[in-house]
């Protein structure tokens, strides 16, 4: 039986977060803290959030990553099953990726990643990866291990590729192959002293047609067709409670616009609207904006 053609294949970035709501960040040293809001564990890391966002916007989405035969892996499988997202889970003896997120009342977060769940020798099966990529309209590659080893296979398929460098400082060599191989590059401006220079370097030295650097409450920078423009921030529709997943929501909505034929500026507006919505979603949930709400709120934002 042939697989249903996917609009987007998301590669990597599946895992589980334990959410701890703390009174302030940075958290001063103390022997103990009483957490009256509870400590919760839920499925959802960068690849999961992008997949959920794409699916909520009506795009047929397939996700592939390494997962352990453990309770954390079951949470990830359940999330995909509940959202109707196809998942190819490659067995990971070391276990499913985990992190602890400390979230402050103003929505900022500090993430602690358990790197013991990754083996440097891990690889996606080349045949499986090639088949899934060739059957998709677009591939979104996360930078989680073993994403770098997937790059040659993905580029060889000729399918358009995007990636998210997150809070890259413009220097760390690990991110460079991703930055230079993708047709669309997302990153955060948080660690960049000169966002425009970094964005232009990505475009000049790699394949990127479009580079987007998100800047939180200051909006985003968009480099497309050689022109840099500023994309204003969109006011969240409710109080901000957590910034986790905002960049992933931005990427998902931007890709939705791209795959439906919208120009880059309109794609970036979609991203800004979805990112603002994501900041209103409590860290204990993996939620995303639907297509009708995105189009309606983007139209309202464009009229302002």
Legacy VTK file of the C-alpha trace (Angstrom):
# vtk DataFile Version 3.0
C-alpha trace
ASCII
DATASET POLYDATA
POINTS 304 float
0.000 0.000 0.000
1.457 3.379 -0.986
1.779 6.135 1.592
-0.338 9.259 1.322
1.837 12.032 -0.081
2.900 14.432 2.679
2.989 18.174 2.342
5.826 18.331 4.871
8.212 15.780 6.326
9.562 16.895 9.701
12.895 15.269 10.548
14.002 15.014 14.179
13.124 17.040 17.247
10.768 14.584 18.982
10.893 14.420 22.746
9.382 15.134 26.124
9.612 18.191 28.384
9.077 18.406 32.111
7.655 21.842 32.927
8.505 23.575 36.198
6.937 26.996 36.802
9.396 29.012 38.888
8.859 32.400 40.577
11.655 34.162 38.716
14.483 33.644 36.209
17.346 33.464 36.842
16.423 31.354 39.830
18.459 32.306 42.945
20.141 29.463 44.758
18.093 27.924 47.545
17.932 24.533 49.197
14.352 24.082 47.945
11.400 25.802 46.323
7.715 25.059 46.788
6.080 24.801 43.346
2.350 25.323 43.905
1.536 25.309 40.181
2.671 21.697 39.849
5.341 19.933 37.821
4.087 18.338 34.615
5.609 16.222 31.873
4.220 16.394 28.339
5.287 15.398 24.838
6.551 18.216 22.661
9.963 19.414 21.554
10.874 21.441 18.488
10.020 18.851 15.817
6.798 17.892 17.590
5.702 21.529 17.817
6.411 22.174 14.130
4.518 19.006 13.169
1.549 19.942 15.366
1.532 23.472 13.950
1.633 22.289 10.339
-1.094 19.712 10.911
-3.365 22.242 12.658
-3.094 24.412 9.525
-4.349 21.563 7.360
-1.058 20.353 5.889
-0.500 16.600 5.632
2.468 16.077 7.916
4.812 13.152 8.546
7.371 13.106 11.360
10.415 10.862 11.667
12.767 10.588 14.636
14.447 8.185 17.026
12.284 7.180 20.002
12.888 4.908 22.955
10.664 2.064 24.095
9.894 3.980 27.272
7.100 6.060 28.871
8.469 9.225 27.264
8.321 7.611 23.836
4.738 6.562 24.518
3.832 10.191 25.240
5.269 11.247 21.880
3.447 8.448 20.063
0.190 9.362 21.799
0.551 13.028 20.811
0.955 12.147 17.138
-1.871 9.630 17.215
-4.229 12.135 18.851
-3.379 14.823 16.262
-3.519 12.467 13.281
0.150 13.035 12.417
1.969 10.134 10.782
5.036 9.131 12.804
7.953 6.936 11.803
9.680 6.033 15.069
13.182 4.591 14.709
14.125 2.535 17.820
16.499 4.384 20.140
18.046 2.110 22.808
19.322 5.127 24.760
15.750 6.346 25.232
13.576 9.246 24.126
14.998 12.770 24.300
14.041 14.671 27.451
14.393 18.186 28.817
13.378 20.221 31.849
11.943 23.690 31.170
11.952 26.290 33.932
9.232 28.822 33.089
8.920 32.213 34.802
5.657 34.167 35.307
6.514 36.490 32.374
6.766 33.530 29.999
10.549 33.294 29.720
12.125 29.864 29.931
15.368 28.073 30.668
15.704 24.642 29.057
17.922 21.881 30.439
18.526 19.134 27.856
19.455 15.568 28.779
22.223 14.820 26.268
22.650 11.267 27.578
19.706 10.245 25.361
21.731 10.700 22.156
24.384 8.375 20.770
26.959 9.958 18.405
26.586 6.895 16.201
22.850 7.336 15.702
21.657 7.574 12.098
18.324 7.624 10.306
17.978 4.599 8.003
18.949 6.052 4.629
16.366 4.148 2.611
13.503 5.130 4.901
14.586 8.762 5.028
15.040 8.968 1.272
11.627 7.413 0.583
9.802 9.712 3.006
11.581 12.843 1.747
11.000 11.997 -1.912
7.291 11.599 -1.155
6.959 15.066 0.419
6.538 18.528 -1.041
8.867 20.002 1.587
11.224 18.809 4.340
11.791 20.630 7.628
15.000 19.444 9.308
15.609 20.115 12.995
19.171 20.526 14.244
18.870 17.767 16.833
21.212 14.816 16.444
21.415 12.962 13.999
20.072 15.702 11.733
23.477 16.710 10.398
24.052 13.200 9.056
20.716 13.368 7.217
21.697 16.446 5.205
23.398 14.684 2.251
20.447 12.338 1.743
17.897 15.117 1.989
19.734 17.419 -0.404
20.134 14.547 -2.857
16.352 14.150 -3.128
15.995 17.691 -4.464
13.016 18.375 -2.186
12.960 21.966 -0.803
14.434 22.083 2.689
14.024 24.359 5.701
15.723 24.375 9.068
15.675 26.324 12.342
19.019 27.311 13.887
17.291 28.562 17.064
19.562 30.812 19.165
22.674 30.393 16.991
25.382 32.946 17.681
26.502 33.033 14.050
29.754 31.284 14.918
29.139 27.788 16.321
30.342 25.433 13.546
27.723 22.775 14.338
24.984 24.930 12.812
26.844 25.904 9.637
25.992 22.833 7.490
22.310 23.307 8.289
22.478 27.028 7.498
24.155 26.444 4.144
22.047 23.465 2.984
18.536 24.824 3.533
16.399 26.817 1.099
14.595 28.522 4.002
16.478 29.261 7.236
14.863 30.321 10.498
16.799 31.496 13.538
16.423 33.665 16.592
18.118 37.053 16.753
18.620 36.654 20.511
22.351 35.803 20.329
23.204 37.868 17.224
25.058 41.163 17.541
24.280 42.016 13.912
21.291 40.052 12.590
21.496 41.473 9.068
25.146 40.522 8.647
24.508 36.940 9.811
21.445 36.608 7.604
23.289 37.872 4.532
26.203 35.532 5.241
23.769 32.611 5.299
22.241 33.628 1.980
25.589 34.374 0.308
27.391 31.233 1.436
24.554 28.750 1.177
21.404 27.924 -0.762
18.892 29.972 1.207
16.329 31.904 -0.815
14.774 33.218 2.390
16.223 33.848 5.857
14.078 34.842 8.840
15.392 35.970 12.223
12.717 36.241 14.899
13.191 38.929 17.544
10.419 38.338 20.073
8.469 41.456 20.979
10.453 43.405 18.359
9.037 41.327 15.522
11.300 39.678 12.966
13.813 40.338 10.195
13.024 38.943 6.739
15.650 38.567 4.017
14.064 37.624 0.693
15.144 38.380 -2.873
18.167 40.168 -1.441
16.048 42.713 0.445
15.949 42.957 4.239
12.670 44.104 5.783
11.325 44.312 9.310
8.186 42.411 10.203
6.315 44.062 13.094
5.370 41.986 16.116
1.728 40.982 16.497
-0.015 41.610 19.801
-0.878 38.266 21.434
-4.625 37.627 21.670
-4.346 36.803 25.405
-1.808 37.244 28.215
1.653 35.818 27.545
2.289 32.744 29.689
5.122 30.893 27.937
7.429 31.601 24.990
8.255 27.919 24.487
7.270 26.819 20.984
6.771 30.347 19.612
9.604 29.968 17.110
8.295 26.570 16.020
4.808 28.046 15.540
6.319 30.867 13.479
8.146 28.372 11.259
5.047 26.195 10.776
2.836 29.124 9.785
5.525 30.586 7.508
5.830 27.235 5.728
2.052 27.037 5.423
2.125 30.371 3.615
4.989 29.281 1.390
3.307 26.017 0.419
0.051 27.795 -0.389
1.800 30.252 -2.725
1.963 33.356 -0.530
4.811 35.902 -0.941
7.529 35.966 1.766
6.161 39.047 3.529
2.737 37.431 3.892
4.387 34.199 5.090
6.228 36.194 7.754
2.971 37.820 8.866
1.447 34.352 9.242
4.494 33.390 11.317
4.172 36.436 13.554
0.477 35.747 14.192
1.049 32.075 15.027
4.081 32.865 17.195
2.090 35.416 19.183
-0.669 32.867 19.738
1.849 30.256 20.901
2.984 32.608 23.682
-0.521 32.433 25.173
-0.506 28.626 25.413
0.554 27.236 28.823
3.787 25.245 28.764
1.922 22.162 29.903
0.067 21.894 26.559
1.106 21.266 22.970
-1.367 23.390 21.058
-1.389 25.325 17.786
-3.466 27.833 15.865
-5.899 26.578 13.236
-6.038 27.758 9.629
-9.218 29.856 9.878
-7.985 31.717 12.951
-4.588 32.312 11.339
-6.072 33.824 8.174
-8.576 35.932 10.121
-6.007 37.334 12.555
-3.448 37.905 9.795
-6.017 39.948 7.879
-6.782 41.989 10.998
-3.073 42.571 11.671
-2.471 43.652 8.070
-5.238 46.254 8.334
-3.703 47.950 11.364
LINES 1 305
304 0 1 2 3 4 5 6 7 8 9 10 11 12 13 14 15 16 17 18 19 20 21 22 23 24 25 26 27 28 29 30 31 32 33 34 35 36 37 38 39 40 41 42 43 44 45 46 47 48 49 50 51 52 53 54 55 56 57 58 59 60 61 62 63 64 65 66 67 68 69 70 71 72 73 74 75 76 77 78 79 80 81 82 83 84 85 86 87 88 89 90 91 92 93 94 95 96 97 98 99 100 101 102 103 104 105 106 107 108 109 110 111 112 113 114 115 116 117 118 119 120 121 122 123 124 125 126 127 128 129 130 131 132 133 134 135 136 137 138 139 140 141 142 143 144 145 146 147 148 149 150 151 152 153 154 155 156 157 158 159 160 161 162 163 164 165 166 167 168 169 170 171 172 173 174 175 176 177 178 179 180 181 182 183 184 185 186 187 188 189 190 191 192 193 194 195 196 197 198 199 200 201 202 203 204 205 206 207 208 209 210 211 212 213 214 215 216 217 218 219 220 221 222 223 224 225 226 227 228 229 230 231 232 233 234 235 236 237 238 239 240 241 242 243 244 245 246 247 248 249 250 251 252 253 254 255 256 257 258 259 260 261 262 263 264 265 266 267 268 269 270 271 272 273 274 275 276 277 278 279 280 281 282 283 284 285 286 287 288 289 290 291 292 293 294 295 296 297 298 299 300 301 302 303
